[in-house]
Amino acid sequence: MDTIIQELISYDRQAREILQGAVQAKEQAEKELPAEEEKLYHDFLQRAKERTDRIQEQMAGSHRGELAKLEEIYLQESQRLKKAFEENRQQWEQELFDRCVTAQ
């Protein structure tokens, strides 16, 4: 009978130790929870910022490509107009002069 009582006391002691460990783990988790929430929040914000930065960079890259195409078109058109001006300059000057003189 004494051995049974001793075993029951041992089981009770083990149960109390397990319970005490669980209570301490719960208290520790409750203490760490705000810091963990803060960390998760900042991690989320950081990931969101990185994602928006990547998207902005992609958009800027596509705009750079479009801008380069427009600059190329501008240069080609500018050269075409300069060439047309040089080829027709004397003719246009003469025509303008003739119109001014005959208008009087």
Biopython code that builds the backbone (N, CA, C, O; Angstrom):
import numpy as np
from Bio.PDB.StructureBuilder import StructureBuilder

atoms = [
    (1, "MET", "N", (0.827, -1.179, 0.000)),
    (1, "MET", "CA", (0.000, 0.000, 0.000)),
    (1, "MET", "C", (0.882, 1.257, 0.000)),
    (1, "MET", "O", (0.589, 2.236, -0.687)),
    (2, "ASP", "N", (1.961, 1.209, 0.781)),
    (2, "ASP", "CA", (2.866, 2.355, 0.819)),
    (2, "ASP", "C", (3.460, 2.625, -0.568)),
    (2, "ASP", "O", (3.641, 3.780, -0.955)),
    (3, "THR", "N", (3.752, 1.593, -1.288)),
    (3, "THR", "CA", (4.329, 1.790, -2.623)),
    (3, "THR", "C", (3.322, 2.439, -3.565)),
    (3, "THR", "O", (3.700, 3.245, -4.415)),
    (4, "ILE", "N", (2.064, 2.101, -3.423)),
    (4, "ILE", "CA", (1.031, 2.701, -4.264)),
    (4, "ILE", "C", (0.904, 4.183, -3.929)),
    (4, "ILE", "O", (0.789, 5.021, -4.824)),
    (5, "ILE", "N", (0.925, 4.502, -2.631)),
    (5, "ILE", "CA", (0.835, 5.907, -2.216)),
    (5, "ILE", "C", (2.063, 6.665, -2.699)),
    (5, "ILE", "O", (1.953, 7.803, -3.157)),
    (6, "GLN", "N", (3.224, 6.046, -2.600)),
    (6, "GLN", "CA", (4.464, 6.665, -3.073)),
    (6, "GLN", "C", (4.395, 6.928, -4.593)),
    (6, "GLN", "O", (4.832, 7.974, -5.073)),
    (7, "GLU", "N", (3.840, 5.961, -5.329)),
    (7, "GLU", "CA", (3.704, 6.133, -6.781)),
    (7, "GLU", "C", (2.729, 7.265, -7.105)),
    (7, "GLU", "O", (2.972, 8.062, -8.011)),
    (8, "LEU", "N", (1.626, 7.329, -6.357)),
    (8, "LEU", "CA", (0.645, 8.396, -6.569)),
    (8, "LEU", "C", (1.268, 9.760, -6.270)),
    (8, "LEU", "O", (1.049, 10.725, -7.002)),
    (9, "ILE", "N", (2.038, 9.829, -5.196)),
    (9, "ILE", "CA", (2.714, 11.085, -4.859)),
    (9, "ILE", "C", (3.720, 11.451, -5.962)),
    (9, "ILE", "O", (3.851, 12.621, -6.320)),
    (10, "SER", "N", (4.421, 10.456, -6.492)),
    (10, "SER", "CA", (5.390, 10.688, -7.569)),
    (10, "SER", "C", (4.677, 11.183, -8.830)),
    (10, "SER", "O", (5.143, 12.113, -9.488)),
    (11, "TYR", "N", (3.549, 10.558, -9.159)),
    (11, "TYR", "CA", (2.775, 10.991, -10.327)),
    (11, "TYR", "C", (2.244, 12.400, -10.136)),
    (11, "TYR", "O", (2.214, 13.203, -11.069)),
    (12, "ASP", "N", (1.821, 12.686, -8.899)),
    (12, "ASP", "CA", (1.311, 14.024, -8.609)),
    (12, "ASP", "C", (2.420, 15.061, -8.772)),
    (12, "ASP", "O", (2.200, 16.131, -9.339)),
    (13, "ARG", "N", (3.612, 14.737, -8.270)),
    (13, "ARG", "CA", (4.749, 15.631, -8.392)),
    (13, "ARG", "C", (5.096, 15.867, -9.869)),
    (13, "ARG", "O", (5.346, 17.002, -10.274)),
    (14, "GLN", "N", (5.111, 14.808, -10.660)),
    (14, "GLN", "CA", (5.410, 14.918, -12.089)),
    (14, "GLN", "C", (4.348, 15.779, -12.800)),
    (14, "GLN", "O", (4.669, 16.597, -13.662)),
    (15, "ALA", "N", (3.095, 15.575, -12.421)),
    (15, "ALA", "CA", (2.012, 16.349, -13.033)),
    (15, "ALA", "C", (2.158, 17.829, -12.689)),
    (15, "ALA", "O", (1.946, 18.696, -13.536)),
    (16, "ARG", "N", (2.527, 18.113, -11.420)),
    (16, "ARG", "CA", (2.726, 19.509, -11.022)),
    (16, "ARG", "C", (3.896, 20.140, -11.770)),
    (16, "ARG", "O", (3.828, 21.300, -12.177)),
    (17, "GLU", "N", (4.960, 19.376, -11.949)),
    (17, "GLU", "CA", (6.108, 19.888, -12.692)),
    (17, "GLU", "C", (5.743, 20.165, -14.152)),
    (17, "GLU", "O", (6.139, 21.181, -14.723)),
    (18, "ILE", "N", (4.990, 19.253, -14.736)),
    (18, "ILE", "CA", (4.545, 19.446, -16.120)),
    (18, "ILE", "C", (3.647, 20.673, -16.205)),
    (18, "ILE", "O", (3.780, 21.487, -17.119)),
    (19, "LEU", "N", (2.727, 20.800, -15.243)),
    (19, "LEU", "CA", (1.819, 21.939, -15.216)),
    (19, "LEU", "C", (2.592, 23.241, -15.018)),
    (19, "LEU", "O", (2.317, 24.239, -15.684)),
    (20, "GLN", "N", (3.541, 23.228, -14.116)),
    (20, "GLN", "CA", (4.341, 24.417, -13.867)),
    (20, "GLN", "C", (5.139, 24.795, -15.118)),
    (20, "GLN", "O", (5.246, 25.974, -15.456)),
    (21, "GLY", "N", (5.689, 23.808, -15.794)),
    (21, "GLY", "CA", (6.419, 24.065, -17.048)),
    (21, "GLY", "C", (5.491, 24.659, -18.104)),
    (21, "GLY", "O", (5.875, 25.572, -18.835)),
    (22, "ALA", "N", (4.282, 24.140, -18.176)),
    (22, "ALA", "CA", (3.319, 24.662, -19.151)),
    (22, "ALA", "C", (2.927, 26.095, -18.818)),
    (22, "ALA", "O", (2.811, 26.933, -19.712)),
    (23, "VAL", "N", (2.723, 26.378, -17.532)),
    (23, "VAL", "CA", (2.370, 27.734, -17.108)),
    (23, "VAL", "C", (3.520, 28.690, -17.428)),
    (23, "VAL", "O", (3.292, 29.793, -17.924)),
    (24, "GLN", "N", (4.744, 28.271, -17.148)),
    (24, "GLN", "CA", (5.904, 29.118, -17.453)),
    (24, "GLN", "C", (6.044, 29.342, -18.966)),
    (24, "GLN", "O", (6.360, 30.447, -19.407)),
    (25, "ALA", "N", (5.808, 28.297, -19.749)),
    (25, "ALA", "CA", (5.890, 28.426, -21.209)),
    (25, "ALA", "C", (4.818, 29.391, -21.709)),
    (25, "ALA", "O", (5.071, 30.199, -22.602)),
    (26, "LYS", "N", (3.617, 29.304, -21.129)),
    (26, "LYS", "CA", (2.534, 30.204, -21.514)),
    (26, "LYS", "C", (2.893, 31.650, -21.167)),
    (26, "LYS", "O", (2.704, 32.553, -21.982)),
    (27, "GLU", "N", (3.416, 31.864, -19.947)),
    (27, "GLU", "CA", (3.801, 33.214, -19.541)),
    (27, "GLU", "C", (4.908, 33.764, -20.430)),
    (27, "GLU", "O", (4.887, 34.936, -20.804)),
    (28, "GLN", "N", (5.873, 32.916, -20.766)),
    (28, "GLN", "CA", (6.967, 33.333, -21.641)),
    (28, "GLN", "C", (6.426, 33.688, -23.027)),
    (28, "GLN", "O", (6.834, 34.692, -23.611)),
    (29, "ALA", "N", (5.526, 32.886, -23.547)),
    (29, "ALA", "CA", (4.936, 33.151, -24.864)),
    (29, "ALA", "C", (4.147, 34.455, -24.848)),
    (29, "ALA", "O", (4.195, 35.222, -25.810)),
    (30, "GLU", "N", (3.428, 34.709, -23.768)),
    (30, "GLU", "CA", (2.668, 35.959, -23.656)),
    (30, "GLU", "C", (3.597, 37.171, -23.592)),
    (30, "GLU", "O", (3.262, 38.241, -24.101)),
    (31, "LYS", "N", (4.768, 37.003, -22.964)),
    (31, "LYS", "CA", (5.742, 38.091, -22.913)),
    (31, "LYS", "C", (6.356, 38.343, -24.297)),
    (31, "LYS", "O", (6.593, 39.490, -24.675)),
    (32, "GLU", "N", (6.606, 37.277, -25.038)),
    (32, "GLU", "CA", (7.264, 37.390, -26.337)),
    (32, "GLU", "C", (6.298, 37.776, -27.452)),
    (32, "GLU", "O", (6.735, 38.240, -28.505)),
    (33, "LEU", "N", (5.015, 37.596, -27.246)),
    (33, "LEU", "CA", (4.022, 37.832, -28.285)),
    (33, "LEU", "C", (4.059, 39.249, -28.868)),
    (33, "LEU", "O", (4.077, 39.385, -30.092)),
    (34, "PRO", "N", (4.071, 40.307, -28.052)),
    (34, "PRO", "CA", (4.113, 41.654, -28.649)),
    (34, "PRO", "C", (5.355, 41.884, -29.526)),
    (34, "PRO", "O", (5.269, 42.487, -30.595)),
    (35, "ALA", "N", (6.486, 41.403, -29.062)),
    (35, "ALA", "CA", (7.714, 41.566, -29.851)),
    (35, "ALA", "C", (7.617, 40.773, -31.160)),
    (35, "ALA", "O", (8.055, 41.242, -32.211)),
    (36, "GLU", "N", (7.053, 39.597, -31.087)),
    (36, "GLU", "CA", (6.886, 38.771, -32.284)),
    (36, "GLU", "C", (5.905, 39.423, -33.264)),
    (36, "GLU", "O", (6.126, 39.417, -34.475)),
    (37, "GLU", "N", (4.822, 39.982, -32.722)),
    (37, "GLU", "CA", (3.863, 40.689, -33.572)),
    (37, "GLU", "C", (4.532, 41.873, -34.263)),
    (37, "GLU", "O", (4.324, 42.106, -35.454)),
    (38, "GLU", "N", (5.327, 42.608, -33.514)),
    (38, "GLU", "CA", (6.037, 43.763, -34.066)),
    (38, "GLU", "C", (6.997, 43.315, -35.166)),
    (38, "GLU", "O", (7.080, 43.947, -36.219)),
    (39, "LYS", "N", (7.710, 42.238, -34.922)),
    (39, "LYS", "CA", (8.652, 41.717, -35.911)),
    (39, "LYS", "C", (7.908, 41.292, -37.176)),
    (39, "LYS", "O", (8.330, 41.632, -38.281)),
    (40, "LEU", "N", (6.822, 40.564, -37.031)),
    (40, "LEU", "CA", (6.037, 40.132, -38.183)),
    (40, "LEU", "C", (5.508, 41.331, -38.971)),
    (40, "LEU", "O", (5.524, 41.327, -40.202)),
    (41, "TYR", "N", (5.042, 42.351, -38.257)),
    (41, "TYR", "CA", (4.525, 43.555, -38.894)),
    (41, "TYR", "C", (5.619, 44.235, -39.724)),
    (41, "TYR", "O", (5.390, 44.611, -40.873)),
    (42, "HIS", "N", (6.810, 44.388, -39.131)),
    (42, "HIS", "CA", (7.915, 45.031, -39.839)),
    (42, "HIS", "C", (8.390, 44.179, -41.019)),
    (42, "HIS", "O", (8.732, 44.708, -42.077)),
    (43, "ASP", "N", (8.409, 42.858, -40.830)),
    (43, "ASP", "CA", (8.774, 41.968, -41.932)),
    (43, "ASP", "C", (7.784, 42.117, -43.087)),
    (43, "ASP", "O", (8.181, 42.172, -44.251)),
    (44, "PHE", "N", (6.502, 42.181, -42.760)),
    (44, "PHE", "CA", (5.472, 42.348, -43.774)),
    (44, "PHE", "C", (5.669, 43.666, -44.513)),
    (44, "PHE", "O", (5.614, 43.706, -45.742)),
    (45, "LEU", "N", (5.898, 44.746, -43.765)),
    (45, "LEU", "CA", (6.120, 46.042, -44.399)),
    (45, "LEU", "C", (7.351, 46.023, -45.297)),
    (45, "LEU", "O", (7.341, 46.596, -46.386)),
    (46, "GLN", "N", (8.398, 45.368, -44.840)),
    (46, "GLN", "CA", (9.635, 45.288, -45.622)),
    (46, "GLN", "C", (9.394, 44.536, -46.926)),
    (46, "GLN", "O", (9.839, 44.971, -47.988)),
    (47, "ARG", "N", (8.686, 43.401, -46.846)),
    (47, "ARG", "CA", (8.393, 42.635, -48.064)),
    (47, "ARG", "C", (7.522, 43.448, -49.020)),
    (47, "ARG", "O", (7.735, 43.423, -50.232)),
    (48, "ALA", "N", (6.547, 44.163, -48.477)),
    (48, "ALA", "CA", (5.673, 44.990, -49.314)),
    (48, "ALA", "C", (6.486, 46.094, -49.995)),
    (48, "ALA", "O", (6.288, 46.377, -51.176)),
    (49, "LYS", "N", (7.395, 46.711, -49.248)),
    (49, "LYS", "CA", (8.236, 47.776, -49.827)),
    (49, "LYS", "C", (9.133, 47.215, -50.922)),
    (49, "LYS", "O", (9.290, 47.836, -51.973)),
    (50, "GLU", "N", (9.717, 46.053, -50.686)),
    (50, "GLU", "CA", (10.580, 45.435, -51.694)),
    (50, "GLU", "C", (9.787, 45.119, -52.960)),
    (50, "GLU", "O", (10.273, 45.306, -54.076)),
    (51, "ARG", "N", (8.572, 44.641, -52.770)),
    (51, "ARG", "CA", (7.731, 44.307, -53.922)),
    (51, "ARG", "C", (7.367, 45.570, -54.711)),
    (51, "ARG", "O", (7.449, 45.579, -55.940)),
    (52, "THR", "N", (6.969, 46.624, -54.014)),
    (52, "THR", "CA", (6.625, 47.858, -54.723)),
    (52, "THR", "C", (7.862, 48.454, -55.403)),
    (52, "THR", "O", (7.760, 49.018, -56.492)),
    (53, "ASP", "N", (9.021, 48.330, -54.767)),
    (53, "ASP", "CA", (10.259, 48.815, -55.392)),
    (53, "ASP", "C", (10.549, 48.048, -56.683)),
    (53, "ASP", "O", (10.936, 48.641, -57.690)),
    (54, "ARG", "N", (10.355, 46.707, -56.646)),
    (54, "ARG", "CA", (10.573, 45.897, -57.848)),
    (54, "ARG", "C", (9.610, 46.306, -58.959)),
    (54, "ARG", "O", (10.004, 46.427, -60.119)),
    (55, "ILE", "N", (8.355, 46.515, -58.598)),
    (55, "ILE", "CA", (7.357, 46.909, -59.589)),
    (55, "ILE", "C", (7.703, 48.271, -60.176)),
    (55, "ILE", "O", (7.619, 48.468, -61.388)),
    (56, "GLN", "N", (8.093, 49.211, -59.316)),
    (56, "GLN", "CA", (8.481, 50.538, -59.810)),
    (56, "GLN", "C", (9.692, 50.448, -60.730)),
    (56, "GLN", "O", (9.753, 51.140, -61.746)),
    (57, "GLU", "N", (10.646, 49.607, -60.383)),
    (57, "GLU", "CA", (11.839, 49.443, -61.211)),
    (57, "GLU", "C", (11.463, 48.845, -62.564)),
    (57, "GLU", "O", (11.987, 49.268, -63.594)),
    (58, "GLN", "N", (10.565, 47.873, -62.570)),
    (58, "GLN", "CA", (10.114, 47.286, -63.830)),
    (58, "GLN", "C", (9.413, 48.330, -64.694)),
    (58, "GLN", "O", (9.634, 48.414, -65.902)),
    (59, "MET", "N", (8.567, 49.121, -64.046)),
    (59, "MET", "CA", (7.856, 50.159, -64.782)),
    (59, "MET", "C", (8.834, 51.201, -65.325)),
    (59, "MET", "O", (8.709, 51.643, -66.467)),
    (60, "ALA", "N", (9.793, 51.582, -64.512)),
    (60, "ALA", "CA", (10.791, 52.561, -64.954)),
    (60, "ALA", "C", (11.601, 51.984, -66.105)),
    (60, "ALA", "O", (11.941, 52.702, -67.046)),
    (61, "GLY", "N", (11.908, 50.708, -66.038)),
    (61, "GLY", "CA", (12.656, 50.060, -67.118)),
    (61, "GLY", "C", (11.879, 50.077, -68.419)),
    (61, "GLY", "O", (12.443, 50.343, -69.480)),
    (62, "SER", "N", (10.596, 49.796, -68.342)),
    (62, "SER", "CA", (9.798, 49.815, -69.567)),
    (62, "SER", "C", (9.670, 51.241, -70.090)),
    (62, "SER", "O", (9.655, 51.457, -71.302)),
    (63, "HIS", "N", (9.577, 52.209, -69.190)),
    (63, "HIS", "CA", (9.513, 53.604, -69.625)),
    (63, "HIS", "C", (10.835, 54.055, -70.243)),
    (63, "HIS", "O", (10.853, 54.843, -71.189)),
    (64, "ARG", "N", (11.931, 53.549, -69.700)),
    (64, "ARG", "CA", (13.240, 53.889, -70.279)),
    (64, "ARG", "C", (13.325, 53.372, -71.708)),
    (64, "ARG", "O", (13.847, 54.050, -72.594)),
    (65, "GLY", "N", (12.807, 52.161, -71.926)),
    (65, "GLY", "CA", (12.813, 51.594, -73.271)),
    (65, "GLY", "C", (11.966, 52.422, -74.222)),
    (65, "GLY", "O", (12.373, 52.690, -75.353)),
    (66, "GLU", "N", (10.791, 52.827, -73.764)),
    (66, "GLU", "CA", (9.922, 53.656, -74.592)),
    (66, "GLU", "C", (10.567, 55.013, -74.866)),
    (66, "GLU", "O", (10.490, 55.534, -75.978)),
    (67, "LEU", "N", (11.195, 55.572, -73.851)),
    (67, "LEU", "CA", (11.873, 56.864, -74.017)),
    (67, "LEU", "C", (13.006, 56.751, -75.029)),
    (67, "LEU", "O", (13.188, 57.645, -75.855)),
    (68, "ALA", "N", (13.758, 55.677, -74.973)),
    (68, "ALA", "CA", (14.852, 55.483, -75.932)),
    (68, "ALA", "C", (14.298, 55.385, -77.351)),
    (68, "ALA", "O", (14.879, 55.939, -78.285)),
    (69, "LYS", "N", (13.180, 54.686, -77.516)),
    (69, "LYS", "CA", (12.565, 54.590, -78.843)),
    (69, "LYS", "C", (12.118, 55.968, -79.337)),
    (69, "LYS", "O", (12.332, 56.322, -80.497)),
    (70, "LEU", "N", (11.499, 56.736, -78.446)),
    (70, "LEU", "CA", (11.050, 58.077, -78.825)),
    (70, "LEU", "C", (12.230, 58.984, -79.175)),
    (70, "LEU", "O", (12.151, 59.769, -80.119)),
    (71, "GLU", "N", (13.308, 58.877, -78.425)),
    (71, "GLU", "CA", (14.494, 59.677, -78.729)),
    (71, "GLU", "C", (15.059, 59.301, -80.094)),
    (71, "GLU", "O", (15.484, 60.171, -80.855)),
    (72, "GLU", "N", (15.063, 58.014, -80.403)),
    (72, "GLU", "CA", (15.549, 57.560, -81.702)),
    (72, "GLU", "C", (14.669, 58.110, -82.819)),
    (72, "GLU", "O", (15.180, 58.576, -83.837)),
    (73, "ILE", "N", (13.354, 58.061, -82.638)),
    (73, "ILE", "CA", (12.428, 58.613, -83.631)),
    (73, "ILE", "C", (12.663, 60.110, -83.789)),
    (73, "ILE", "O", (12.680, 60.628, -84.905)),
    (74, "TYR", "N", (12.845, 60.805, -82.662)),
    (74, "TYR", "CA", (13.113, 62.249, -82.702)),
    (74, "TYR", "C", (14.378, 62.545, -83.497)),
    (74, "TYR", "O", (14.382, 63.443, -84.339)),
    (75, "LEU", "N", (15.438, 61.811, -83.244)),
    (75, "LEU", "CA", (16.695, 62.038, -83.958)),
    (75, "LEU", "C", (16.536, 61.787, -85.449)),
    (75, "LEU", "O", (17.033, 62.557, -86.270)),
    (76, "GLN", "N", (15.852, 60.723, -85.792)),
    (76, "GLN", "CA", (15.645, 60.418, -87.209)),
    (76, "GLN", "C", (14.833, 61.521, -87.886)),
    (76, "GLN", "O", (15.182, 61.974, -88.976)),
    (77, "GLU", "N", (13.767, 61.944, -87.248)),
    (77, "GLU", "CA", (12.904, 62.986, -87.791)),
    (77, "GLU", "C", (13.663, 64.306, -87.894)),
    (77, "GLU", "O", (13.520, 65.030, -88.879)),
    (78, "SER", "N", (14.468, 64.620, -86.880)),
    (78, "SER", "CA", (15.264, 65.840, -86.889)),
    (78, "SER", "C", (16.254, 65.818, -88.051)),
    (78, "SER", "O", (16.419, 66.822, -88.743)),
    (79, "GLN", "N", (16.897, 64.706, -88.264)),
    (79, "GLN", "CA", (17.846, 64.581, -89.368)),
    (79, "GLN", "C", (17.128, 64.687, -90.714)),
    (79, "GLN", "O", (17.645, 65.309, -91.642)),
    (80, "ARG", "N", (15.958, 64.094, -90.824)),
    (80, "ARG", "CA", (15.185, 64.162, -92.063)),
    (80, "ARG", "C", (14.811, 65.615, -92.379)),
    (80, "ARG", "O", (14.919, 66.064, -93.520)),
    (81, "LEU", "N", (14.364, 66.349, -91.328)),
    (81, "LEU", "CA", (13.991, 67.747, -91.542)),
    (81, "LEU", "C", (15.199, 68.610, -91.905)),
    (81, "LEU", "O", (15.096, 69.481, -92.769)),
    (82, "LYS", "N", (16.332, 68.382, -91.262)),
    (82, "LYS", "CA", (17.553, 69.134, -91.589)),
    (82, "LYS", "C", (17.976, 68.880, -93.035)),
    (82, "LYS", "O", (18.365, 69.799, -93.755)),
    (83, "LYS", "N", (17.891, 67.618, -93.440)),
    (83, "LYS", "CA", (18.259, 67.260, -94.805)),
    (83, "LYS", "C", (17.309, 67.943, -95.796)),
    (83, "LYS", "O", (17.747, 68.490, -96.808)),
    (84, "ALA", "N", (16.010, 67.905, -95.495)),
    (84, "ALA", "CA", (15.028, 68.551, -96.373)),
    (84, "ALA", "C", (15.283, 70.045, -96.430)),
    (84, "ALA", "O", (15.171, 70.651, -97.495)),
    (85, "PHE", "N", (15.622, 70.643, -95.310)),
    (85, "PHE", "CA", (15.914, 72.080, -95.282)),
    (85, "PHE", "C", (17.129, 72.407, -96.146)),
    (85, "PHE", "O", (17.089, 73.335, -96.954)),
    (86, "GLU", "N", (18.199, 71.650, -95.978)),
    (86, "GLU", "CA", (19.420, 71.902, -96.748)),
    (86, "GLU", "C", (19.173, 71.703, -98.236)),
    (86, "GLU", "O", (19.699, 72.454, -99.058)),
    (87, "GLU", "N", (18.372, 70.690, -98.593)),
    (87, "GLU", "CA", (18.106, 70.430, -100.005)),
    (87, "GLU", "C", (17.227, 71.517, -100.632)),
    (87, "GLU", "O", (17.383, 71.833, -101.811)),
    (88, "ASN", "N", (16.309, 72.085, -99.857)),
    (88, "ASN", "CA", (15.331, 73.026, -100.406)),
    (88, "ASN", "C", (15.549, 74.471, -99.969)),
    (88, "ASN", "O", (14.748, 75.349, -100.291)),
    (89, "ARG", "N", (16.595, 74.707, -99.262)),
    (89, "ARG", "CA", (16.821, 76.036, -98.668)),
    (89, "ARG", "C", (16.830, 77.148, -99.715)),
    (89, "ARG", "O", (16.100, 78.131, -99.587)),
    (90, "GLN", "N", (17.639, 76.996, -100.728)),
    (90, "GLN", "CA", (17.750, 78.050, -101.742)),
    (90, "GLN", "C", (16.423, 78.258, -102.469)),
    (90, "GLN", "O", (16.020, 79.390, -102.737)),
    (91, "GLN", "N", (15.763, 77.172, -102.778)),
    (91, "GLN", "CA", (14.472, 77.270, -103.459)),
    (91, "GLN", "C", (13.450, 78.005, -102.599)),
    (91, "GLN", "O", (12.712, 78.858, -103.092)),
    (92, "TRP", "N", (13.411, 77.665, -101.295)),
    (92, "TRP", "CA", (12.447, 78.301, -100.395)),
    (92, "TRP", "C", (12.771, 79.785, -100.204)),
    (92, "TRP", "O", (11.875, 80.628, -100.159)),
    (93, "GLU", "N", (14.057, 80.084, -100.095)),
    (93, "GLU", "CA", (14.449, 81.482, -99.944)),
    (93, "GLU", "C", (14.031, 82.293, -101.172)),
    (93, "GLU", "O", (13.501, 83.398, -101.059)),
    (94, "GLN", "N", (14.284, 81.716, -102.336)),
    (94, "GLN", "CA", (13.919, 82.411, -103.572)),
    (94, "GLN", "C", (12.397, 82.588, -103.673)),
    (94, "GLN", "O", (11.909, 83.649, -104.060)),
    (95, "GLU", "N", (11.663, 81.534, -103.318)),
    (95, "GLU", "CA", (10.204, 81.601, -103.374)),
    (95, "GLU", "C", (9.679, 82.639, -102.390)),
    (95, "GLU", "O", (8.759, 83.387, -102.721)),
    (96, "LEU", "N", (10.233, 82.695, -101.218)),
    (96, "LEU", "CA", (9.819, 83.683, -100.212)),
    (96, "LEU", "C", (10.142, 85.098, -100.710)),
    (96, "LEU", "O", (9.329, 86.014, -100.583)),
    (97, "PHE", "N", (11.318, 85.254, -101.265)),
    (97, "PHE", "CA", (11.714, 86.564, -101.806)),
    (97, "PHE", "C", (10.762, 86.998, -102.925)),
    (97, "PHE", "O", (10.314, 88.144, -102.964)),
    (98, "ASP", "N", (10.464, 86.067, -103.829)),
    (98, "ASP", "CA", (9.566, 86.374, -104.943)),
    (98, "ASP", "C", (8.189, 86.746, -104.453)),
    (98, "ASP", "O", (7.589, 87.684, -104.978)),
    (99, "ARG", "N", (7.677, 86.060, -103.485)),
    (99, "ARG", "CA", (6.348, 86.375, -102.944)),
    (99, "ARG", "C", (6.333, 87.744, -102.280)),
    (99, "ARG", "O", (5.364, 88.493, -102.407)),
    (100, "CYS", "N", (7.405, 88.067, -101.577)),
    (100, "CYS", "CA", (7.468, 89.373, -100.912)),
    (100, "CYS", "C", (7.553, 90.499, -101.947)),
    (100, "CYS", "O", (6.903, 91.532, -101.787)),
    (101, "VAL", "N", (8.315, 90.317, -102.962)),
    (101, "VAL", "CA", (8.520, 91.353, -103.966)),
    (101, "VAL", "C", (7.260, 91.529, -104.816)),
    (101, "VAL", "O", (6.885, 92.661, -105.123)),
    (102, "THR", "N", (6.610, 90.451, -105.195)),
    (102, "THR", "CA", (5.429, 90.547, -106.049)),
    (102, "THR", "C", (4.190, 90.959, -105.276)),
    (102, "THR", "O", (3.205, 91.388, -105.877)),
    (103, "ALA", "N", (4.218, 90.841, -103.992)),
    (103, "ALA", "CA", (3.046, 91.228, -103.180)),
    (103, "ALA", "C", (2.885, 92.733, -103.123)),
    (103, "ALA", "O", (1.801, 93.204, -102.779)),
    (104, "GLN", "N", (3.871, 93.484, -103.433)),
    (104, "GLN", "CA", (3.796, 94.957, -103.343)),
    (104, "GLN", "C", (3.193, 95.566, -104.543)),
    (104, "GLN", "O", (3.063, 96.788, -104.616)),
]
sb = StructureBuilder()
sb.init_structure("model")
sb.init_model(0)
sb.init_chain("A")
sb.init_seg("    ")
for serial, (resi, resn, name, xyz) in enumerate(atoms, 1):
    if name == "N":
        sb.init_residue(resn, " ", resi, " ")
    sb.init_atom(name, np.array(xyz, "f"), 0.0, 1.0, " ", f" {name:<3s}", serial, name[0])
structure = sb.get_structure()
